[in-house]
Amino acid sequence: MCDQTFVAVTFGPCESCGLASPLMNIYVKTDPLNYCSFCVEVMACKGLQRGETLTSLKNESESLKKKLEEERVKLNDVELHQVAEKIEVLGALSLKTRRVLKGHSNKVLCMDWCKDRRRIVSSSQDGKLIVWDAFTLNKEHGVSLPCTWVMACAYAPSGCAVACGGLDNKCSVIPLSLDSNENLAAKKKSVAMHTNYLSGCTFTNSDMQLLTSSGDGTCALWDVESGQLLQSFHGHTADVLSLDLAPSETGNTFVSGGSDKKSNVWDMRSGQNVQSFESHESDVNCVKYYPSGDAFASASDDSTCRFYDLRADREVAVYQKDSIIFGASTVDFSLSGRLLFAGYNDYTINVWDVLKGTRVSCLFGHENRISRVRVSPDGTALCSASWDNTLRIWA
């Protein structure tokens, strides 16, 4: 059976029967095939035993899922906030806007910190990529890209390059130089190519590999030097909206969230989906690992953020209030992991106590929805990007 099936906008001869018809792009053990719908059905039925039908197998799959969920519920004997009852309550936070970065002429869609804790890269719907000095507010580099809606950007671990992409379906790597007047667009190199928009990108623990997520329902691992596809990840049934690499030296797992309401954990070496969580009621807009790598948080259009423990294989906390009715678009943890920063479509950033599940602060300042929040590598500042065309640094 295939790992994933999605309709591609292609018409031509089927690779199985040879008849010209609308084709479905399917994957068998990561090998792409273009089959018509009839041949897909035939292939799916070939492995069936006597008396088996696709319907009976689906029913069996659903019953096994229910049994697994029942076993999970038996182990769910205590909630995270109950365990944290004896922990001291956090004091009042005094985060304020310390810098406002202005330079984009349209919605800022993404940003990322450099490991040097000083530089920031941002991408926007205006088709520009800007590298900022967060201390002086100077724009060190500005790159005009061929398409608008640059939806993803990331700094390389060395700080010597940035990656970006969006509605062009590509992920490009741009090497940075000390000369601020150099034409960086001419040095841009296309590394990754998807069949739909690029929603996220991040370097692995070196500058040599790049992980991407896309609206085509897949994630992929690429070699930066050759542009070769090293591994593809199929398991989401709709657009993949976000991904995050596990914060470990080996970095062999990552988590992704998508429009199918699922958050999936992947093994980068095998390409297998090793864990899956489906408790949100709408799109999962953002996923972010806990600093220890043993858990992750997700933000969704259902107005909630959720916290999942990978060792317990279940959701352990939900961060919500009746007064919050707008979707959560982005999340990030403080360096200690005690605080969860969440950006919402109502222009605010809510700060949650991860252990107790309570809101400890609400940050106001942006004039449109928050697209990204990221804590600086040293944990001393928070940067937020917004559809109001600006970035803000809070401390």
Disulfide bonds with the S-S distance in Angstrom:
none
